[in-house]
Amino acid sequence: MRGTPRITALVPALLLMVLPLSLPSAGPAAAAEGKPAVTLSTSQAGTGGSITVSGTGWRSRTLLMLLVCGQATPARGVVGGTNSCANADGRAVTTDADGHFSRALPVTEPPVPCPCVVHVATATGAKAQADAVFQVAGHPVEPLPAQTAGGRLSVLTDTRLDGSGSLLTWFGAPPSRTLAFTVGNVGTAAVENPVFQVGTAHGVFAPQWDERQWHGTLGPGEKARVELPVELTAGAHGDYTVSLKYGGKVLAERPWGVGRPWGVTLFWILLCLVVPAAVFRIGMAVVDRVRPRHTPRRPSPAPGHGRRRRRRTAIASPRPAPPTPNATLPWFTPDTGPGPAGRLSAPHEDHPTSPTTPTTPGRKGST
């Protein structure tokens, strides 16, 4: 049995060789599954300078936004939301395959007093964020607003805008949606009829906040589905951002692309075509009614044209028929009746014709 101790001695050696192969390696995948973290090249700098922001534990190939924000701490986050950040001087960066990044960020004073942080958050995909303490040299510092005790609400799922446009919206009616999300009470006391603030911002402008109350009670550890109406002004179009705030803290943000009301544009085009045509028709009708009526005058004939025309008319017209002889009146004899046959002779003396008086042939003297 000399081979038995030798085999027993080889078993631990084989286990030491196989065990590292079966254990998971702490490579990039493990680092990517960790909590996102942010580090700064320096914790204090003045306006006009720059710092280097580095991060680990982020998802690979993810777009991040880097901002200097006031009224914020890593424990409470950014109390005023993006309104407390220097948005105009922020920077964007994309993580590498291992979830790492490094980016230079200019130092700018935020619109609210410090305490300040460098806020890093995902711009696309699942939400993730991390803060690092930073002090802007020369910027005023004020204490944070008091945190309300008791119940605290937190958004458990991504917000969603439900609904769609209608035909009236195409003609300029106010676009409306429903902001839906699931909220949970992570505090130690119940929350009754919470009042949320819904803000809408167009482009880079600050949001306009409206209060929306949800009727109900949430005990500690409970969650509920909340739906709040969101409405824009009439004729609104473009890129909007819908924000949700509770207790002075922004809980969620959601982009909203609103289409242009092309019905209004079509209406103005038709109005520009129809109104001038109608005015022209009315003007022509008025002019036709008020202008005087003139009888068309025949052009005067040229000299000699009238005589030639009368001559042609005389030639062309038939000759009038000879007049019929009048009937012989009873008191006239045929010789003395009117007309050519009974033409009266001129008065003369009753005496014989003298030899010296010539006689008219064919005429008889009266007896």
Secondary structure, DSSP 8 states (H G I E B T S, - for coil): -THHHHHHHHHHHHHHHHHHHHS---SHHHHHTS--EEEES-SEEETT-EEEEEEES--TT-EEEEEEESSEETTTEETTGGGGB-GGG-EEEE--TTS-EEEEEE----SS-BSEEEEEEESSSS--EEEEEEEEET--B--------S--EEE-S--EEE----HHHHTT---EEEEEEEEEE-SSS-EES-EEEEEEEETTS--EEEEEE--SEE-TT-EEEEEEEEE--TT--EEEEEEEEETTEEEEEEEEEE---HHHHHHHHHHHHHHHHHHHHHHHHHHHHHS-----------TTHHHHHHHHHHHHS------------TTS-TTTSSSSTT--------S---TTS---TT-----
